[in-house]
Amino acid sequence: MKVLLATIAKALVQFPEDVHAEMEEKEGEIHLTLSVNEQDMGKVIGRSGRIAKAIRSVMNAAASKQNLRISIDIQ
């Protein structure tokens, strides 16, 4: 899951070397934290949060195949 999130984010940003994903798993729930360069924050979030919502949708679909719940924070 962490690799999938980092791959998606790296395709969107100008500074892919600054993309870092951290994963924490507790009781069947995965919490992911995505860190990007400050200049790339707008590209990852998108206008009105559309890109962030799309990323969350893709990640939720991947997690549901494994019967997991997922939450994502973007920093």
PQR file with spaces between the fields and no chain letter, atoms N, CA, C, O and H, PARSE charges and radii, in Angstrom:
ATOM       1  N    MET     1       0.830   -1.190    0.000 -0.4000 1.5000
ATOM       2  CA   MET     1       0.000    0.000    0.000 -0.0000 2.0000
ATOM       3  C    MET     1       0.877    1.257    0.000  0.5500 1.7000
ATOM       4  O    MET     1       0.597    2.228   -0.703 -0.5500 1.4000
ATOM       5  N    LYS     2       1.919    1.215    0.788 -0.4000 1.5000
ATOM       6  CA   LYS     2       2.831    2.352    0.874 -0.0000 2.0000
ATOM       7  C    LYS     2       3.487    2.618   -0.474  0.5500 1.7000
ATOM       8  O    LYS     2       3.637    3.773   -0.874 -0.5500 1.4000
ATOM       9  H    LYS     2       2.147    0.426    1.359  0.4000 1.0000
ATOM      10  N    VAL     3       3.871    1.580   -1.163 -0.4000 1.5000
ATOM      11  CA   VAL     3       4.519    1.713   -2.463 -0.0000 2.0000
ATOM      12  C    VAL     3       3.545    2.264   -3.500  0.5500 1.7000
ATOM      13  O    VAL     3       3.920    3.100   -4.323 -0.5500 1.4000
ATOM      14  H    VAL     3       3.749    0.642   -0.838  0.4000 1.0000
ATOM      15  N    LEU     4       2.306    1.803   -3.463 -0.4000 1.5000
ATOM      16  CA   LEU     4       1.288    2.297   -4.391 -0.0000 2.0000
ATOM      17  C    LEU     4       1.051    3.785   -4.193  0.5500 1.7000
ATOM      18  O    LEU     4       0.992    4.535   -5.168 -0.5500 1.4000
ATOM      19  H    LEU     4       2.002    1.124   -2.795  0.4000 1.0000
ATOM      20  N    LEU     5       0.916    4.221   -2.955 -0.4000 1.5000
ATOM      21  CA   LEU     5       0.705    5.638   -2.668 -0.0000 2.0000
ATOM      22  C    LEU     5       1.890    6.479   -3.133  0.5500 1.7000
ATOM      23  O    LEU     5       1.695    7.537   -3.731 -0.5500 1.4000
ATOM      24  H    LEU     5       0.965    3.611   -2.164  0.4000 1.0000
ATOM      25  N    ALA     6       3.102    6.031   -2.871 -0.4000 1.5000
ATOM      26  CA   ALA     6       4.293    6.774   -3.289 -0.0000 2.0000
ATOM      27  C    ALA     6       4.399    6.837   -4.809  0.5500 1.7000
ATOM      28  O    ALA     6       4.799    7.866   -5.355 -0.5500 1.4000
ATOM      29  H    ALA     6       3.261    5.171   -2.386  0.4000 1.0000
ATOM      30  N    THR     7       4.053    5.768   -5.492 -0.4000 1.5000
ATOM      31  CA   THR     7       4.110    5.737   -6.956 -0.0000 2.0000
ATOM      32  C    THR     7       3.120    6.724   -7.565  0.5500 1.7000
ATOM      33  O    THR     7       3.459    7.444   -8.505 -0.5500 1.4000
ATOM      34  H    THR     7       3.729    4.933   -5.049  0.4000 1.0000
ATOM      35  N    ILE     8       1.917    6.761   -7.045 -0.4000 1.5000
ATOM      36  CA   ILE     8       0.905    7.703   -7.536 -0.0000 2.0000
ATOM      37  C    ILE     8       1.371    9.132   -7.309  0.5500 1.7000
ATOM      38  O    ILE     8       1.284    9.969   -8.208 -0.5500 1.4000
ATOM      39  H    ILE     8       1.641    6.177   -6.282  0.4000 1.0000
ATOM      40  N    ALA     9       1.863    9.412   -6.113 -0.4000 1.5000
ATOM      41  CA   ALA     9       2.281   10.775   -5.771 -0.0000 2.0000
ATOM      42  C    ALA     9       3.483   11.216   -6.617  0.5500 1.7000
ATOM      43  O    ALA     9       3.534   12.365   -7.058 -0.5500 1.4000
ATOM      44  H    ALA     9       1.934    8.733   -5.383  0.4000 1.0000
ATOM      45  N    LYS    10       4.436   10.331   -6.845 -0.4000 1.5000
ATOM      46  CA   LYS    10       5.623   10.685   -7.625 -0.0000 2.0000
ATOM      47  C    LYS    10       5.277   11.046   -9.062  0.5500 1.7000
ATOM      48  O    LYS    10       5.978   11.841   -9.688 -0.5500 1.4000
ATOM      49  H    LYS    10       4.395    9.398   -6.487  0.4000 1.0000
ATOM      50  N    ALA    11       4.209   10.471   -9.585 -0.4000 1.5000
ATOM      51  CA   ALA    11       3.784   10.781  -10.949 -0.0000 2.0000
ATOM      52  C    ALA    11       3.181   12.179  -11.051  0.5500 1.7000
ATOM      53  O    ALA    11       3.099   12.740  -12.144 -0.5500 1.4000
ATOM      54  H    ALA    11       3.640    9.825   -9.077  0.4000 1.0000
ATOM      55  N    LEU    12       2.761   12.742   -9.929 -0.4000 1.5000
ATOM      56  CA   LEU    12       2.081   14.036   -9.925 -0.0000 2.0000
ATOM      57  C    LEU    12       2.988   15.228   -9.629  0.5500 1.7000
ATOM      58  O    LEU    12       2.678   16.352  -10.022 -0.5500 1.4000
ATOM      59  H    LEU    12       2.828   12.286   -9.041  0.4000 1.0000
ATOM      60  N    VAL    13       4.080   15.000   -8.955 -0.4000 1.5000
ATOM      61  CA   VAL    13       4.868   16.105   -8.400 -0.0000 2.0000
ATOM      62  C    VAL    13       6.074   16.482   -9.261  0.5500 1.7000
ATOM      63  O    VAL    13       6.486   15.735  -10.149 -0.5500 1.4000
ATOM      64  H    VAL    13       4.332   14.086   -8.636  0.4000 1.0000
ATOM      65  N    GLN    14       6.620   17.650   -8.974 -0.4000 1.5000
ATOM      66  CA   GLN    14       7.803   18.143   -9.662 -0.0000 2.0000
ATOM      67  C    GLN    14       9.090   17.622   -9.003  0.5500 1.7000
ATOM      68  O    GLN    14      10.112   17.453   -9.668 -0.5500 1.4000
ATOM      69  H    GLN    14       6.286   18.256   -8.252  0.4000 1.0000
ATOM      70  N    PHE    15       9.024   17.372   -7.694 -0.4000 1.5000
ATOM      71  CA   PHE    15      10.179   16.894   -6.942 -0.0000 2.0000
ATOM      72  C    PHE    15       9.892   15.486   -6.383  0.5500 1.7000
ATOM      73  O    PHE    15       9.595   15.349   -5.196 -0.5500 1.4000
ATOM      74  H    PHE    15       8.194   17.509   -7.154  0.4000 1.0000
ATOM      75  N    PRO    16       9.978   14.444   -7.224 -0.5600 1.5000
ATOM      76  CA   PRO    16       9.630   13.094   -6.759  0.2800 2.0000
ATOM      77  C    PRO    16      10.574   12.554   -5.683  0.5500 1.7000
ATOM      78  O    PRO    16      10.202   11.654   -4.929 -0.5500 1.4000
ATOM      79  N    GLU    17      11.785   13.094   -5.608 -0.4000 1.5000
ATOM      80  CA   GLU    17      12.717   12.615   -4.580 -0.0000 2.0000
ATOM      81  C    GLU    17      12.289   13.039   -3.170  0.5500 1.7000
ATOM      82  O    GLU    17      12.771   12.479   -2.185 -0.5500 1.4000
ATOM      83  H    GLU    17      12.087   13.825   -6.221  0.4000 1.0000
ATOM      84  N    ASP    18      11.395   14.016   -3.067 -0.4000 1.5000
ATOM      85  CA   ASP    18      10.911   14.478   -1.763 -0.0000 2.0000
ATOM      86  C    ASP    18       9.637   13.766   -1.315  0.5500 1.7000
ATOM      87  O    ASP    18       9.096   14.096   -0.259 -0.5500 1.4000
ATOM      88  H    ASP    18      11.003   14.471   -3.866  0.4000 1.0000
ATOM      89  N    VAL    19       9.151   12.808   -2.081 -0.4000 1.5000
ATOM      90  CA   VAL    19       7.928   12.075   -1.729 -0.0000 2.0000
ATOM      91  C    VAL    19       8.291   10.940   -0.778  0.5500 1.7000
ATOM      92  O    VAL    19       9.153   10.114   -1.076 -0.5500 1.4000
ATOM      93  H    VAL    19       9.591   12.540   -2.938  0.4000 1.0000
ATOM      94  N    HIS    20       7.618   10.915    0.368 -0.4000 1.5000
ATOM      95  CA   HIS    20       7.829    9.861    1.361 -0.0000 2.0000
ATOM      96  C    HIS    20       6.476    9.400    1.886  0.5500 1.7000
ATOM      97  O    HIS    20       5.615   10.218    2.208 -0.5500 1.4000
ATOM      98  H    HIS    20       6.918   11.587    0.609  0.4000 1.0000
ATOM      99  N    ALA    21       6.297    8.109    1.969 -0.4000 1.5000
ATOM     100  CA   ALA    21       5.063    7.529    2.503 -0.0000 2.0000
ATOM     101  C    ALA    21       5.408    6.688    3.719  0.5500 1.7000
ATOM     102  O    ALA    21       6.334    5.877    3.690 -0.5500 1.4000
ATOM     103  H    ALA    21       6.996    7.444    1.707  0.4000 1.0000
ATOM     104  N    GLU    22       4.661    6.891    4.777 -0.4000 1.5000
ATOM     105  CA   GLU    22       4.827    6.116    6.014 -0.0000 2.0000
ATOM     106  C    GLU    22       3.546    5.325    6.249  0.5500 1.7000
ATOM     107  O    GLU    22       2.451    5.815    5.975 -0.5500 1.4000
ATOM     108  H    GLU    22       3.909    7.550    4.801  0.4000 1.0000
ATOM     109  N    MET    23       3.683    4.100    6.756 -0.4000 1.5000
ATOM     110  CA   MET    23       2.525    3.243    6.984 -0.0000 2.0000
ATOM     111  C    MET    23       2.507    2.740    8.416  0.5500 1.7000
ATOM     112  O    MET    23       3.536    2.369    8.979 -0.5500 1.4000
ATOM     113  H    MET    23       4.573    3.702    6.979  0.4000 1.0000
ATOM     114  N    GLU    24       1.309    2.737    8.991 -0.4000 1.5000
ATOM     115  CA   GLU    24       1.092    2.225   10.339 -0.0000 2.0000
ATOM     116  C    GLU    24      -0.132    1.324   10.280  0.5500 1.7000
ATOM     117  O    GLU    24      -1.169    1.739    9.764 -0.5500 1.4000
ATOM     118  H    GLU    24       0.472    3.038    8.533  0.4000 1.0000
ATOM     119  N    GLU    25      -0.041    0.118   10.787 -0.4000 1.5000
ATOM     120  CA   GLU    25      -1.174   -0.805   10.727 -0.0000 2.0000
ATOM     121  C    GLU    25      -1.632   -1.167   12.132  0.5500 1.7000
ATOM     122  O    GLU    25      -0.834   -1.552   12.987 -0.5500 1.4000
ATOM     123  H    GLU    25       0.802   -0.219   11.206  0.4000 1.0000
ATOM     124  N    LYS    26      -2.949   -1.034   12.348 -0.4000 1.5000
ATOM     125  CA   LYS    26      -3.532   -1.368   13.648 -0.0000 2.0000
ATOM     126  C    LYS    26      -4.885   -2.034   13.431  0.5500 1.7000
ATOM     127  O    LYS    26      -5.767   -1.450   12.801 -0.5500 1.4000
ATOM     128  H    LYS    26      -3.597   -0.721   11.653  0.4000 1.0000
ATOM     129  N    GLU    27      -5.056   -3.226   13.935 -0.4000 1.5000
ATOM     130  CA   GLU    27      -6.337   -3.924   13.964 -0.0000 2.0000
ATOM     131  C    GLU    27      -7.076   -3.889   12.628  0.5500 1.7000
ATOM     132  O    GLU    27      -8.248   -3.515   12.587 -0.5500 1.4000
ATOM     133  H    GLU    27      -4.340   -3.700   14.447  0.4000 1.0000
ATOM     134  N    GLY    28      -6.429   -4.264   11.559 -0.4000 1.5000
ATOM     135  CA   GLY    28      -7.073   -4.305   10.257 -0.0000 2.0000
ATOM     136  C    GLY    28      -7.280   -2.962    9.602  0.5500 1.7000
ATOM     137  O    GLY    28      -7.956   -2.875    8.578 -0.5500 1.4000
ATOM     138  H    GLY    28      -5.476   -4.568   11.592  0.4000 1.0000
ATOM     139  N    GLU    29      -6.715   -1.914   10.167 -0.4000 1.5000
ATOM     140  CA   GLU    29      -6.817   -0.581    9.578 -0.0000 2.0000
ATOM     141  C    GLU    29      -5.407   -0.057    9.306  0.5500 1.7000
ATOM     142  O    GLU    29      -4.512   -0.166   10.144 -0.5500 1.4000
ATOM     143  H    GLU    29      -6.166   -1.985   10.999  0.4000 1.0000
ATOM     144  N    ILE    30      -5.237    0.509    8.125 -0.4000 1.5000
ATOM     145  CA   ILE    30      -3.938    1.046    7.729 -0.0000 2.0000
ATOM     146  C    ILE    30      -4.028    2.565    7.715  0.5500 1.7000
ATOM     147  O    ILE    30      -4.962    3.139    7.155 -0.5500 1.4000
ATOM     148  H    ILE    30      -5.964    0.598    7.444  0.4000 1.0000
ATOM     149  N    HIS    31      -3.050    3.203    8.335 -0.4000 1.5000
ATOM     150  CA   HIS    31      -2.966    4.659    8.320 -0.0000 2.0000
ATOM     151  C    HIS    31      -1.704    5.036    7.556  0.5500 1.7000
ATOM     152  O    HIS    31      -0.594    4.680    7.949 -0.5500 1.4000
ATOM     153  H    HIS    31      -2.291    2.737    8.789  0.4000 1.0000
ATOM     154  N    LEU    32      -1.894    5.769    6.447 -0.4000 1.5000
ATOM     155  CA   LEU    32      -0.769    6.198    5.617 -0.0000 2.0000
ATOM     156  C    LEU    32      -0.577    7.693    5.743  0.5500 1.7000
ATOM     157  O    LEU    32      -1.548    8.448    5.795 -0.5500 1.4000
ATOM     158  H    LEU    32      -2.797    6.058    6.128  0.4000 1.0000
ATOM     159  N    THR    33       0.664    8.122    5.792 -0.4000 1.5000
ATOM     160  CA   THR    33       1.013    9.532    5.816 -0.0000 2.0000
ATOM     161  C    THR    33       1.906    9.805    4.615  0.5500 1.7000
ATOM     162  O    THR    33       2.958    9.186    4.452 -0.5500 1.4000
ATOM     163  H    THR    33       1.453    7.509    5.750  0.4000 1.0000
ATOM     164  N    LEU    34       1.473   10.740    3.778 -0.4000 1.5000
ATOM     165  CA   LEU    34       2.216   11.107    2.579 -0.0000 2.0000
ATOM     166  C    LEU    34       2.842   12.469    2.790  0.5500 1.7000
ATOM     167  O    LEU    34       2.147   13.439    3.091 -0.5500 1.4000
ATOM     168  H    LEU    34       0.618   11.243    3.910  0.4000 1.0000
ATOM     169  N    SER    35       4.158   12.545    2.634 -0.4000 1.5000
ATOM     170  CA   SER    35       4.881   13.808    2.754 -0.0000 2.0000
ATOM     171  C    SER    35       5.437   14.187    1.389  0.5500 1.7000
ATOM     172  O    SER    35       6.055   13.370    0.707 -0.5500 1.4000
ATOM     173  H    SER    35       4.723   11.757    2.389  0.4000 1.0000
ATOM     174  N    VAL    36       5.206   15.444    0.998 -0.4000 1.5000
ATOM     175  CA   VAL    36       5.721   15.949   -0.276 -0.0000 2.0000
ATOM     176  C    VAL    36       6.370   17.305   -0.046  0.5500 1.7000
ATOM     177  O    VAL    36       6.193   17.914    1.009 -0.5500 1.4000
ATOM     178  H    VAL    36       4.704   16.108    1.552  0.4000 1.0000
ATOM     179  N    ASN    37       7.117   17.770   -1.027 -0.4000 1.5000
ATOM     180  CA   ASN    37       7.728   19.093   -0.983 -0.0000 2.0000
ATOM     181  C    ASN    37       6.623   20.148   -0.896  0.5500 1.7000
ATOM     182  O    ASN    37       5.550   19.968   -1.472 -0.5500 1.4000
ATOM     183  H    ASN    37       7.262   17.274   -1.883  0.4000 1.0000
ATOM     184  N    GLU    38       6.876   21.238   -0.186 -0.4000 1.5000
ATOM     185  CA   GLU    38       5.883   22.302   -0.038 -0.0000 2.0000
ATOM     186  C    GLU    38       5.393   22.833   -1.375  0.5500 1.7000
ATOM     187  O    GLU    38       4.214   23.155   -1.520 -0.5500 1.4000
ATOM     188  H    GLU    38       7.747   21.384    0.282  0.4000 1.0000
ATOM     189  N    GLN    39       6.285   22.927   -2.349 -0.4000 1.5000
ATOM     190  CA   GLN    39       5.912   23.453   -3.660 -0.0000 2.0000
ATOM     191  C    GLN    39       4.994   22.496   -4.421  0.5500 1.7000
ATOM     192  O    GLN    39       4.284   22.924   -5.331 -0.5500 1.4000
ATOM     193  H    GLN    39       7.243   22.665   -2.232  0.4000 1.0000
ATOM     194  N    ASP    40       4.994   21.228   -4.071 -0.4000 1.5000
ATOM     195  CA   ASP    40       4.162   20.234   -4.739 -0.0000 2.0000
ATOM     196  C    ASP    40       2.834   19.983   -4.027  0.5500 1.7000
ATOM     197  O    ASP    40       2.007   19.219   -4.527 -0.5500 1.4000
ATOM     198  H    ASP    40       5.570   20.880   -3.331  0.4000 1.0000
ATOM     199  N    MET    41       2.618   20.599   -2.893 -0.4000 1.5000
ATOM     200  CA   MET    41       1.417   20.342   -2.111 -0.0000 2.0000
ATOM     201  C    MET    41       0.148   20.607   -2.923  0.5500 1.7000
ATOM     202  O    MET    41      -0.796   19.820   -2.864 -0.5500 1.4000
ATOM     203  H    MET    41       3.290   21.219   -2.487  0.4000 1.0000
ATOM     204  N    GLY    42       0.117   21.691   -3.669 -0.4000 1.5000
ATOM     205  CA   GLY    42      -1.061   22.025   -4.466 -0.0000 2.0000
ATOM     206  C    GLY    42      -1.334   21.007   -5.554  0.5500 1.7000
ATOM     207  O    GLY    42      -2.491   20.754   -5.890 -0.5500 1.4000
ATOM     208  H    GLY    42       0.884   22.331   -3.717  0.4000 1.0000
ATOM     209  N    LYS    43      -0.286   20.420   -6.111 -0.4000 1.5000
ATOM     210  CA   LYS    43      -0.454   19.417   -7.162 -0.0000 2.0000
ATOM     211  C    LYS    43      -1.031   18.124   -6.611  0.5500 1.7000
ATOM     212  O    LYS    43      -1.782   17.434   -7.300 -0.5500 1.4000
ATOM     213  H    LYS    43       0.654   20.625   -5.838  0.4000 1.0000
ATOM     214  N    VAL    44      -0.686   17.793   -5.381 -0.4000 1.5000
ATOM     215  CA   VAL    44      -1.171   16.558   -4.776 -0.0000 2.0000
ATOM     216  C    VAL    44      -2.594   16.737   -4.254  0.5500 1.7000
ATOM     217  O    VAL    44      -3.397   15.806   -4.324 -0.5500 1.4000
ATOM     218  H    VAL    44      -0.075   18.354   -4.822  0.4000 1.0000
ATOM     219  N    ILE    45      -2.913   17.904   -3.739 -0.4000 1.5000
ATOM     220  CA   ILE    45      -4.254   18.138   -3.211 -0.0000 2.0000
ATOM     221  C    ILE    45      -5.228   18.486   -4.340  0.5500 1.7000
ATOM     222  O    ILE    45      -6.355   17.990   -4.365 -0.5500 1.4000
ATOM     223  H    ILE    45      -2.262   18.660   -3.682  0.4000 1.0000
ATOM     224  N    GLY    46      -4.796   19.330   -5.264 -0.4000 1.5000
ATOM     225  CA   GLY    46      -5.650   19.691   -6.387 -0.0000 2.0000
ATOM     226  C    GLY    46      -6.659   20.759   -6.013  0.5500 1.7000
ATOM     227  O    GLY    46      -6.822   21.104   -4.843 -0.5500 1.4000
ATOM     228  H    GLY    46      -3.881   19.733   -5.244  0.4000 1.0000
ATOM     229  N    ARG    47      -7.327   21.270   -7.019 -0.4000 1.5000
ATOM     230  CA   ARG    47      -8.340   22.303   -6.818 -0.0000 2.0000
ATOM     231  C    ARG    47      -9.523   21.702   -6.065  0.5500 1.7000
ATOM     232  O    ARG    47     -10.100   20.702   -6.491 -0.5500 1.4000
ATOM     233  H    ARG    47      -7.195   20.989   -7.969  0.4000 1.0000
ATOM     234  N    SER    48      -9.869   22.315   -4.958 -0.4000 1.5000
ATOM     235  CA   SER    48     -10.956   21.858   -4.079 -0.0000 2.0000
ATOM     236  C    SER    48     -10.746   20.430   -3.574  0.5500 1.7000
ATOM     237  O    SER    48     -11.709   19.767   -3.188 -0.5500 1.4000
ATOM     238  H    SER    48      -9.400   23.127   -4.612  0.4000 1.0000
ATOM     239  N    GLY    49      -9.501   19.950   -3.571 -0.4000 1.5000
ATOM     240  CA   GLY    49      -9.199   18.627   -3.039 -0.0000 2.0000
ATOM     241  C    GLY    49      -9.540   17.480   -3.970  0.5500 1.7000
ATOM     242  O    GLY    49      -9.634   16.335   -3.527 -0.5500 1.4000
ATOM     243  H    GLY    49      -8.719   20.488   -3.885  0.4000 1.0000
ATOM     244  N    ARG    50      -9.728   17.761   -5.247 -0.4000 1.5000
ATOM     245  CA   ARG    50     -10.136   16.714   -6.192 -0.0000 2.0000
ATOM     246  C    ARG    50      -9.077   15.632   -6.369  0.5500 1.7000
ATOM     247  O    ARG    50      -9.409   14.447   -6.402 -0.5500 1.4000
ATOM     248  H    ARG    50      -9.652   18.691   -5.608  0.4000 1.0000
ATOM     249  N    ILE    51      -7.822   16.016   -6.483 -0.4000 1.5000
ATOM     250  CA   ILE    51      -6.761   15.024   -6.681 -0.0000 2.0000
ATOM     251  C    ILE    51      -6.608   14.167   -5.419  0.5500 1.7000
ATOM     252  O    ILE    51      -6.462   12.948   -5.508 -0.5500 1.4000
ATOM     253  H    ILE    51      -7.553   16.979   -6.456  0.4000 1.0000
ATOM     254  N    ALA    52      -6.642   14.799   -4.263 -0.4000 1.5000
ATOM     255  CA   ALA    52      -6.526   14.052   -3.004 -0.0000 2.0000
ATOM     256  C    ALA    52      -7.685   13.063   -2.860  0.5500 1.7000
ATOM     257  O    ALA    52      -7.491   11.936   -2.405 -0.5500 1.4000
ATOM     258  H    ALA    52      -6.761   15.789   -4.191  0.4000 1.0000
ATOM     259  N    LYS    53      -8.873   13.484   -3.244 -0.4000 1.5000
ATOM     260  CA   LYS    53     -10.043   12.607   -3.172 -0.0000 2.0000
ATOM     261  C    LYS    53      -9.884   11.426   -4.125  0.5500 1.7000
ATOM     262  O    LYS    53     -10.245   10.300   -3.782 -0.5500 1.4000
ATOM     263  H    LYS    53      -9.031   14.400   -3.613  0.4000 1.0000
ATOM     264  N    ALA    54      -9.343   11.675   -5.325 -0.4000 1.5000
ATOM     265  CA   ALA    54      -9.111   10.599   -6.287 -0.0000 2.0000
ATOM     266  C    ALA    54      -8.066    9.618   -5.774  0.5500 1.7000
ATOM     267  O    ALA    54      -8.221    8.406   -5.924 -0.5500 1.4000
ATOM     268  H    ALA    54      -9.049   12.590   -5.604  0.4000 1.0000
ATOM     269  N    ILE    55      -6.998   10.141   -5.166 -0.4000 1.5000
ATOM     270  CA   ILE    55      -5.967    9.267   -4.591 -0.0000 2.0000
ATOM     271  C    ILE    55      -6.576    8.404   -3.497  0.5500 1.7000
ATOM     272  O    ILE    55      -6.310    7.203   -3.435 -0.5500 1.4000
ATOM     273  H    ILE    55      -6.872   11.126   -5.043  0.4000 1.0000
ATOM     274  N    ARG    56      -7.378    8.994   -2.646 -0.4000 1.5000
ATOM     275  CA   ARG    56      -8.026    8.237   -1.565 -0.0000 2.0000
ATOM     276  C    ARG    56      -8.953    7.168   -2.128  0.5500 1.7000
ATOM     277  O    ARG    56      -9.026    6.068   -1.580 -0.5500 1.4000
ATOM     278  H    ARG    56      -7.594    9.969   -2.697  0.4000 1.0000
ATOM     279  N    SER    57      -9.663    7.470   -3.212 -0.4000 1.5000
ATOM     280  CA   SER    57     -10.565    6.493   -3.831 -0.0000 2.0000
ATOM     281  C    SER    57      -9.795    5.292   -4.370  0.5500 1.7000
ATOM     282  O    SER    57     -10.206    4.150   -4.165 -0.5500 1.4000
ATOM     283  H    SER    57      -9.604    8.363   -3.658  0.4000 1.0000
ATOM     284  N    VAL    58      -8.694    5.540   -5.050 -0.4000 1.5000
ATOM     285  CA   VAL    58      -7.871    4.448   -5.581 -0.0000 2.0000
ATOM     286  C    VAL    58      -7.314    3.603   -4.442  0.5500 1.7000
ATOM     287  O    VAL    58      -7.325    2.374   -4.508 -0.5500 1.4000
ATOM     288  H    VAL    58      -8.360    6.468   -5.217  0.4000 1.0000
ATOM     289  N    MET    59      -6.831    4.263   -3.408 -0.4000 1.5000
ATOM     290  CA   MET    59      -6.259    3.534   -2.280 -0.0000 2.0000
ATOM     291  C    MET    59      -7.342    2.734   -1.539  0.5500 1.7000
ATOM     292  O    MET    59      -7.081    1.615   -1.095 -0.5500 1.4000
ATOM     293  H    MET    59      -6.821    5.261   -3.354  0.4000 1.0000
ATOM     294  N    ASN    60      -8.541    3.287   -1.401 -0.4000 1.5000
ATOM     295  CA   ASN    60      -9.641    2.559   -0.758 -0.0000 2.0000
ATOM     296  C    ASN    60     -10.021    1.330   -1.572  0.5500 1.7000
ATOM     297  O    ASN    60     -10.327    0.283   -1.002 -0.5500 1.4000
ATOM     298  H    ASN    60      -8.753    4.195   -1.762  0.4000 1.0000
ATOM     299  N    ALA    61     -10.006    1.443   -2.900 -0.4000 1.5000
ATOM     300  CA   ALA    61     -10.317    0.294   -3.752 -0.0000 2.0000
ATOM     301  C    ALA    61      -9.274   -0.804   -3.570  0.5500 1.7000
ATOM     302  O    ALA    61      -9.621   -1.981   -3.473 -0.5500 1.4000
ATOM     303  H    ALA    61      -9.757    2.293   -3.363  0.4000 1.0000
ATOM     304  N    ALA    62      -8.004   -0.428   -3.523 -0.4000 1.5000
ATOM     305  CA   ALA    62      -6.936   -1.410   -3.322 -0.0000 2.0000
ATOM     306  C    ALA    62      -7.042   -2.063   -1.942  0.5500 1.7000
ATOM     307  O    ALA    62      -6.812   -3.265   -1.801 -0.5500 1.4000
ATOM     308  H    ALA    62      -7.722    0.528   -3.602  0.4000 1.0000
ATOM     309  N    ALA    63      -7.386   -1.280   -0.941 -0.4000 1.5000
ATOM     310  CA   ALA    63      -7.497   -1.814    0.421 -0.0000 2.0000
ATOM     311  C    ALA    63      -8.708   -2.730    0.562  0.5500 1.7000
ATOM     312  O    ALA    63      -8.645   -3.732    1.275 -0.5500 1.4000
ATOM     313  H    ALA    63      -7.573   -0.304   -1.055  0.4000 1.0000
ATOM     314  N    SER    64      -9.802   -2.399   -0.105 -0.4000 1.5000
ATOM     315  CA   SER    64     -11.009   -3.213    0.032 -0.0000 2.0000
ATOM     316  C    SER    64     -10.806   -4.617   -0.547  0.5500 1.7000
ATOM     317  O    SER    64     -11.458   -5.564   -0.107 -0.5500 1.4000
ATOM     318  H    SER    64      -9.853   -1.585   -0.684  0.4000 1.0000
ATOM     319  N    LYS    65      -9.917   -4.758   -1.521 -0.4000 1.5000
ATOM     320  CA   LYS    65      -9.612   -6.081   -2.059 -0.0000 2.0000
ATOM     321  C    LYS    65      -8.937   -6.961   -1.020  0.5500 1.7000
ATOM     322  O    LYS    65      -9.010   -8.188   -1.098 -0.5500 1.4000
ATOM     323  H    LYS    65      -9.388   -3.989   -1.879  0.4000 1.0000
ATOM     324  N    GLN    66      -8.289   -6.346   -0.058 -0.4000 1.5000
ATOM     325  CA   GLN    66      -7.609   -7.081    1.007 -0.0000 2.0000
ATOM     326  C    GLN    66      -8.398   -7.036    2.311  0.5500 1.7000
ATOM     327  O    GLN    66      -7.883   -7.409    3.365 -0.5500 1.4000
ATOM     328  H    GLN    66      -8.230   -5.350    0.006  0.4000 1.0000
ATOM     329  N    ASN    67      -9.649   -6.580    2.239 -0.4000 1.5000
ATOM     330  CA   ASN    67     -10.527   -6.460    3.416 -0.0000 2.0000
ATOM     331  C    ASN    67      -9.915   -5.599    4.511  0.5500 1.7000
ATOM     332  O    ASN    67      -9.966   -5.953    5.689 -0.5500 1.4000
ATOM     333  H    ASN    67     -10.067   -6.277    1.383  0.4000 1.0000
ATOM     334  N    LEU    68      -9.339   -4.473    4.120 -0.4000 1.5000
ATOM     335  CA   LEU    68      -8.725   -3.542    5.059 -0.0000 2.0000
ATOM     336  C    LEU    68      -9.399   -2.184    4.942  0.5500 1.7000
ATOM     337  O    LEU    68     -10.007   -1.863    3.921 -0.5500 1.4000
ATOM     338  H    LEU    68      -9.298   -4.186    3.163  0.4000 1.0000
ATOM     339  N    ARG    69      -9.285   -1.409    5.983 -0.4000 1.5000
ATOM     340  CA   ARG    69      -9.722   -0.022    5.964 -0.0000 2.0000
ATOM     341  C    ARG    69      -8.466    0.828    5.904  0.5500 1.7000
ATOM     342  O    ARG    69      -7.421    0.449    6.433 -0.5500 1.4000
ATOM     343  H    ARG    69      -8.792   -1.670    6.813  0.4000 1.0000
ATOM     344  N    ILE    70      -8.576    1.983    5.254 -0.4000 1.5000
ATOM     345  CA   ILE    70      -7.400    2.800    5.053 -0.0000 2.0000
ATOM     346  C    ILE    70      -7.745    4.268    5.306  0.5500 1.7000
ATOM     347  O    ILE    70      -8.855    4.717    5.021 -0.5500 1.4000
ATOM     348  H    ILE    70      -9.425    2.291    4.825  0.4000 1.0000
ATOM     349  N    SER    71      -6.774    5.004    5.846 -0.4000 1.5000
ATOM     350  CA   SER    71      -6.899    6.458    5.986 -0.0000 2.0000
ATOM     351  C    SER    71      -5.578    7.073    5.530  0.5500 1.7000
ATOM     352  O    SER    71      -4.506    6.509    5.745 -0.5500 1.4000
ATOM     353  H    SER    71      -5.872    4.640    6.077  0.4000 1.0000
ATOM     354  N    ILE    72      -5.679    8.238    4.898 -0.4000 1.5000
ATOM     355  CA   ILE    72      -4.506    8.879    4.330 -0.0000 2.0000
ATOM     356  C    ILE    72      -4.438   10.325    4.786  0.5500 1.7000
ATOM     357  O    ILE    72      -5.418   11.064    4.685 -0.5500 1.4000
ATOM     358  H    ILE    72      -6.550    8.696    4.723  0.4000 1.0000
ATOM     359  N    ASP    73      -3.276   10.727    5.290 -0.4000 1.5000
ATOM     360  CA   ASP    73      -2.989   12.123    5.620 -0.0000 2.0000
ATOM     361  C    ASP    73      -1.930   12.619    4.661  0.5500 1.7000
ATOM     362  O    ASP    73      -0.960   11.916    4.378 -0.5500 1.4000
ATOM     363  H    ASP    73      -2.480   10.127    5.372  0.4000 1.0000
ATOM     364  N    ILE    74      -2.115   13.838    4.157 -0.4000 1.5000
ATOM     365  CA   ILE    74      -1.139   14.423    3.246 -0.0000 2.0000
ATOM     366  C    ILE    74      -0.489   15.601    3.954  0.5500 1.7000
ATOM     367  O    ILE    74      -1.167   16.513    4.428 -0.5500 1.4000
ATOM     368  H    ILE    74      -2.903   14.409    4.387  0.4000 1.0000
ATOM     369  N    GLN    75       0.835   15.567    4.018 -0.4000 1.5000
ATOM     370  CA   GLN    75       1.582   16.623    4.704 -0.0000 2.0000
ATOM     371  C    GLN    75       2.556   17.251    3.766  0.5500 1.7000
ATOM     372  O    GLN    75       3.284   18.165    4.153 -0.5500 1.4000
ATOM     373  H    GLN    75       1.386   14.827    3.634  0.4000 1.0000
